[in-house]
Amino acid sequence: MFNLESIVRPNVLRMKPYASARDEFKGNANVFLDANENNLGSLAGENYNRYPDPHQHKLKTTIAEIKGVKPSQIFLGNGSDEAIDLLLRAFCTPGIDALLCLPPTYGMYEVSANLNDVRIDTVQLTPEFQIPVGEVVQSIKPETKLLFICSPNNPTGNSINPESIETLLDNFEGIVVVDEAYIDFATAPSWTTRLEDYPNLVVLQTFSKAWGMAGLRLGMAFGSKQLIAILDKIKPPYNVNEATQELVLQALDKTEVLKDMVEEIVQERELLMSALPQLKVVESVYPSDANFILVKVTDATGLYNYLLDKGIVVRNRSSLKGCEGCLRISVGTLEENQELLKAIAEFKI
Ligand SMILES: Cc1ncc(COP(=O)(O)O)c(C=O)c1O
């Protein structure tokens, strides 16, 4: 049986969170002399002389409506990278506990674990980039507190079979983190629809991909109210700045634009998927539910450097185990994709 309190780090359970100046009074006021701000104004204009809402009330209320969850089930961070780091800090005692992840996958799980001195155990995905469930279950140790599953997976692009995720949610007494950074480009439902069934589930999403707001740094973690309260307790009080809160709130009104952009990106992805295999240097193109494609080529580093010379930057993933010979290519605009295809066609093997 999953028991949240039993896996939270004892020091995190014990500690009191920082109480911000604005948390300490109730009622209305119009003279704020409590936070050592500059009351004359801001050189950045607007009301940026004031600290932002540490609880991000407005944003959470609107995101909750869009995502079909309660505001108390949402954590907002400085990118989902912040949520990854805080999950490690909340649940893994340095030098004792461990994180389990399934490479080839997103590199920040390992970077954050290293930073926090948390052991990383790994189980390689199958050649089809699916989870070898039995092997994963066997690799779970008493000190394994977090299991990271990325779906659609970066850098492979495929979605992970939901049955595998369900089996792991049923069989792991730690926390299963499903990283859905690319979910808007996929057709499968989000795991946020299963939060009520699984108290050990955390779903990560981000405004950096489909929403086109990577520069604003806003990531989301969804989980039970109790689990989200733990992340909120340990986050830096003002982790989401005022400009981001305002701009994202405005963008949340434009879900029609989001839908159109996602449609266009998916259409461009499918065009690339059918054009790439016709090029000589391309050996195979992996299925993608994301806004990028993993492509196996005959000379990954040669092609990578050649494209760089032409001013086209892709990601060389050929040194990653399981991705030998592969480049990861983001879907660009129609013109950019045509330029890429033309350049690859002219590459001399
Ligand atoms: C799978 C995955 N998770 C999380 C992130 C981080 O996103 P954010 O910009 O919200 O920190 C990325 C960014 O590339 C990603 O690929």
The ligand as a Gaussian input file, in Angstrom:
#p B3LYP/6-31G(d) Opt

LIG

0 1
 C       10.785000      15.149000     -21.477000
 C       11.053000      16.519000     -20.996000
 N       10.679000      16.853000     -19.758000
 C       10.894000      18.083000     -19.279000
 C       11.528000      19.050000     -20.049000
 C       11.805000      20.384000     -19.422000
 O       10.842000      21.269000     -19.745000
 P       10.776000      22.726000     -19.107000
 O       11.102000      23.664000     -20.192000
 O        9.348000      22.840000     -18.628000
 O       11.732000      22.781000     -17.959000
 C       11.930000      18.750000     -21.340000
 C       12.620000      19.751000     -22.164000
 O       13.135000      19.525000     -23.216000
 C       11.696000      17.444000     -21.838000
 O       12.081000      17.080000     -23.061000

